[in-house]
Amino acid sequence: MVRSISRVFRVHFGDCAATVSVLASCAVLGIAAPVCSQTLYAPMAWGRNSNGQASPPSGVLTHASIGWYHGAGVRPDGTVIAWGGTGQESSGESVAFGQATVPAGLTGVSKVECGGYHTYAVRTNGTFLGWGRNTHGQLNHPSGLSVVKQIECGWTATVALRTDGVVIQWGDSSSTSVTRATGASSISFGEWHGYAVRTNGTLVGWGSNQRGETNTPANLSGVAKVACGGWQTWALKGDGKVVGWGRFENVFSSPPAQIAATT
């Protein structure tokens, strides 16, 4: 069965609003591993692959993420592998800013997240490390922040969920961090907007609302998880129902047959 899907609705927009191209999406399929003490997964990616972002290497991973031009995953031994992040955009500008170059000696990682041109890894002990492009301060985490529960990367910003349930954001050329929510259990961040799921199952959204992506449906409650894309947001409720809002036309990419067969 499909365990998780990352960045399924992450999109990149061209110079005009009508130009929409679906970027790579990454699914993680469970593999029976009776001799292992942890669940292993085989990554699969599909969609736009102009910079190698939808070409993960063979092997098994415990976590995977796809950004705009690159991807990364965590191996069973806690090391990180990254791919893509090469070549140029359609405008001719390079997309290589070191976001797919894993820092030497990085170990003990449980999760990895990819953004526009930057990457963050969270270790099992909650410490973290970021690398890649830092033109907007997306790698300048607040002083005193040393342990997190979760990190999400946007285009030029980074959001973290602290262990006390406070959500903070940095980057986007701001010299200070911003508190986005409290009492949160999980977070998601898209291109320019984000959401936090509170422990009571309600949502807090912020950021861009160009296409209604932060117009949370009235009386929405019982949310277990949330996922943000470019101009849309999805919420998975505790009863298994999925609710989406924002703009959806022309942003879907057909998953591989293996995925369709397992959902």
C-alpha positions as CSV (number, residue, x, y, z in Angstrom):
1,M,0.0,0.0,0.0
2,V,1.1,3.6,-0.4
3,R,2.5,4.9,2.9
4,S,3.0,8.5,2.0
5,I,3.1,10.9,-1.0
6,S,5.3,14.0,-0.9
7,R,4.9,17.1,-3.1
8,V,2.2,15.5,-5.2
9,F,0.6,18.9,-6.0
10,R,3.8,21.1,-5.9
11,V,3.8,23.1,-9.0
12,H,6.1,25.7,-10.6
13,F,4.7,28.7,-12.4
14,G,6.2,30.3,-15.4
15,D,6.3,34.0,-16.3
16,C,2.5,34.0,-16.9
17,A,-0.2,32.7,-14.6
18,A,-1.5,30.4,-17.3
19,T,1.8,28.5,-17.5
20,V,1.7,25.7,-15.0
21,S,3.9,22.6,-15.0
22,V,3.7,19.8,-12.6
23,L,6.9,19.0,-10.8
24,A,8.0,15.7,-9.6
25,S,6.0,13.8,-7.0
26,C,7.4,11.2,-4.8
27,A,5.6,8.2,-3.4
28,V,7.0,5.7,-0.9
29,L,5.8,2.1,-1.2
30,G,6.1,-0.3,1.7
31,I,8.2,-3.4,1.2
32,A,8.0,-6.4,3.4
33,A,11.3,-6.9,5.2
34,P,10.9,-9.6,7.9
35,V,14.6,-9.6,8.7
36,C,14.7,-5.9,9.4
37,S,13.9,-4.0,12.5
38,Q,12.5,-1.0,10.6
39,T,10.2,-0.6,7.6
40,L,12.0,0.0,4.3
41,Y,10.6,1.8,1.3
42,A,11.3,1.9,-2.4
43,P,10.9,5.5,-3.8
44,M,9.1,6.2,-7.0
45,A,8.9,9.6,-8.6
46,W,7.0,11.0,-11.6
47,G,6.2,14.2,-13.3
48,R,8.6,16.9,-14.6
49,N,12.2,15.6,-14.8
50,S,14.0,18.4,-16.6
51,N,16.7,18.6,-13.8
52,G,16.7,15.0,-12.6
53,Q,14.3,15.6,-9.8
54,A,12.2,12.6,-10.7
55,S,15.0,10.2,-11.1
56,P,15.8,8.8,-7.6
57,P,18.6,6.2,-7.4
58,S,17.8,2.6,-6.9
59,G,17.7,1.2,-3.4
60,V,15.6,1.5,-0.3
61,L,14.9,4.6,1.8
62,T,13.0,5.3,5.0
63,H,11.9,8.8,4.0
64,A,11.9,10.9,0.8
65,S,11.2,14.4,-0.4
66,I,11.0,16.1,-3.8
67,G,11.6,19.9,-4.2
68,W,11.4,22.0,-7.4
69,Y,14.6,20.9,-9.0
70,H,16.0,18.1,-6.8
71,G,15.1,15.3,-4.4
72,A,16.6,13.7,-1.3
73,G,16.0,10.6,0.8
74,V,17.2,9.0,4.0
75,R,18.8,5.6,3.8
76,P,18.2,2.9,6.5
77,D,21.5,3.7,8.1
78,G,20.5,7.3,8.7
79,T,22.7,8.8,5.9
80,V,21.2,11.1,3.2
81,I,21.3,10.7,-0.6
82,A,20.2,13.4,-3.0
83,W,19.6,13.6,-6.7
84,G,18.8,16.2,-9.4
85,G,19.6,19.9,-8.9
86,T,21.6,20.0,-12.2
87,G,21.2,21.9,-15.5
88,Q,19.2,25.1,-16.1
89,E,15.7,26.5,-16.0
90,S,13.9,27.3,-19.2
91,S,15.2,30.9,-18.8
92,G,18.8,29.6,-18.9
93,E,19.5,30.3,-15.3
94,S,21.4,27.5,-13.4
95,V,19.4,25.5,-10.8
96,A,22.6,24.1,-9.2
97,F,23.2,25.8,-5.8
98,G,24.5,22.9,-3.8
99,Q,21.1,21.8,-2.7
100,A,21.8,18.2,-3.9
101,T,25.3,18.1,-2.4
102,V,24.9,16.3,1.0
103,P,27.3,17.7,3.7
104,A,30.1,15.3,4.6
105,G,29.6,13.3,7.8
106,L,25.9,13.8,8.0
107,T,24.4,10.8,9.9
108,G,21.6,9.9,12.3
109,V,19.0,11.5,10.0
110,S,15.3,10.5,10.2
111,K,13.7,13.0,7.8
112,V,14.8,15.2,4.9
113,E,12.9,18.1,3.2
114,C,13.6,19.8,-0.2
115,G,12.6,23.3,-1.1
116,G,13.3,25.6,-4.1
117,Y,17.1,25.6,-3.9
118,H,17.7,24.4,-0.3
119,T,17.5,21.2,1.7
120,Y,17.1,20.4,5.4
121,A,17.7,17.2,7.3
122,V,16.3,16.4,10.8
123,R,18.2,14.0,12.9
124,T,16.6,11.4,15.2
125,N,17.5,13.5,18.2
126,G,15.7,16.6,16.7
127,T,18.8,18.5,15.7
128,F,18.9,19.7,12.1
129,L,21.1,20.9,9.3
130,G,20.4,22.9,6.2
131,W,22.3,23.5,3.0
132,G,22.0,25.0,-0.5
133,R,21.0,28.5,-1.6
134,N,20.6,31.1,1.1
135,T,19.8,34.3,-0.9
136,H,16.6,35.0,1.2
137,G,17.8,33.7,4.6
138,Q,16.1,30.4,4.2
139,L,19.1,28.7,6.0
140,N,19.4,31.3,8.7
141,H,17.4,29.6,11.5
142,P,16.7,31.6,14.6
143,S,19.4,31.6,17.3
144,G,18.5,29.4,20.2
145,L,16.6,27.0,18.0
146,S,18.5,23.7,18.2
147,V,15.8,20.9,18.4
148,V,12.7,20.6,16.2
149,K,9.9,18.1,15.7
150,Q,9.5,18.8,12.0
151,I,10.9,21.1,9.2
152,E,9.2,22.1,5.9
153,C,10.9,24.0,3.0
154,G,9.2,26.4,0.7
155,W,10.5,28.3,-2.3
156,T,12.6,30.8,-0.3
157,A,11.5,30.1,3.3
158,T,11.7,27.4,5.9
159,V,9.1,26.5,8.6
160,A,9.8,24.5,11.7
161,L,7.6,22.9,14.3
162,R,9.2,23.1,17.7
163,T,8.8,20.3,20.3
164,D,6.4,22.6,22.3
165,G,4.0,22.9,19.4
166,V,5.1,26.4,18.3
167,V,5.5,26.9,14.5
168,I,8.1,29.4,13.4
169,Q,9.2,30.6,9.9
170,W,12.3,32.2,8.6
171,G,13.6,33.3,5.2
172,D,11.7,35.3,2.5
173,S,14.3,38.0,3.0
174,S,13.1,38.7,6.5
175,S,15.7,39.5,9.1
176,T,13.6,38.0,11.9
177,S,11.6,34.8,12.4
178,V,7.8,34.8,12.6
179,T,5.6,32.7,14.8
180,R,2.8,31.2,12.7
181,A,0.9,29.0,15.1
182,T,0.9,27.4,18.6
183,G,-0.5,24.1,19.8
184,A,0.5,22.4,16.5
185,S,1.1,18.7,16.0
186,S,2.3,18.8,12.3
187,I,2.9,21.3,9.5
188,S,3.1,21.6,5.7
189,F,4.6,24.3,3.5
190,G,4.0,24.8,-0.2
191,E,5.5,27.3,-2.6
192,W,4.3,30.4,-0.7
193,H,1.8,29.3,1.9
194,G,1.7,27.0,4.9
195,Y,-0.6,25.2,7.3
196,A,-0.4,23.8,10.8
197,V,-2.6,21.1,12.2
198,R,-3.4,21.8,15.8
199,T,-3.7,19.0,18.4
200,N,-7.5,19.6,18.5
201,G,-7.8,18.8,14.8
202,T,-8.3,22.3,13.5
203,L,-6.1,24.2,11.0
204,V,-4.1,27.4,10.9
205,G,-3.1,28.8,7.5
206,W,-0.9,31.7,6.4
207,G,0.9,33.1,3.4
208,S,-0.2,33.5,-0.2
209,N,-3.9,33.3,-1.1
210,Q,-3.8,34.1,-4.8
211,R,-6.1,31.2,-5.7
212,G,-7.9,30.5,-2.3
213,E,-5.2,28.2,-1.1
214,T,-5.5,29.5,2.5
215,N,-9.3,29.8,2.5
216,T,-9.9,27.1,5.0
217,P,-13.4,25.6,4.6
218,A,-15.8,26.7,7.3
219,N,-16.3,24.3,10.2
220,L,-13.5,22.0,9.0
221,S,-12.4,19.9,12.0
222,G,-11.0,16.5,12.8
223,V,-8.0,17.0,10.6
224,A,-5.1,14.4,11.0
225,K,-2.7,15.7,8.3
226,V,-2.4,18.6,5.8
227,A,-0.4,19.0,2.6
228,C,0.3,22.2,0.7
229,G,1.2,22.6,-2.9
230,G,1.6,25.6,-5.2
231,W,-2.0,27.0,-5.3
232,Q,-3.9,24.3,-3.4
233,T,-4.2,22.6,0.0
234,W,-5.4,19.1,1.0
235,A,-6.5,18.0,4.4
236,L,-6.8,14.3,5.5
237,K,-9.4,13.9,8.2
238,G,-9.3,11.3,10.9
239,D,-12.3,9.5,9.3
240,G,-10.3,9.0,6.1
241,K,-12.1,11.8,4.1
242,V,-10.0,14.2,2.0
243,V,-10.9,17.8,1.6
244,G,-9.1,20.2,-0.9
245,W,-9.3,23.9,-1.7
246,G,-7.6,26.4,-3.9
247,R,-6.8,26.1,-7.6
248,F,-6.6,22.6,-9.1
249,E,-6.9,22.8,-12.9
250,N,-3.9,21.6,-14.9
251,V,-1.8,20.6,-11.9
252,F,-2.2,16.9,-11.8
253,S,0.3,14.3,-13.0
254,S,-0.7,10.7,-13.5
255,P,1.1,8.4,-11.1
256,P,2.8,5.2,-12.3
257,A,0.7,2.1,-12.7
258,Q,2.3,0.6,-9.5
259,I,0.9,3.4,-7.5
260,A,-2.6,3.3,-9.0
261,A,-2.7,-0.4,-8.3
262,T,-1.9,-0.1,-4.6
263,T,-4.2,2.8,-3.6
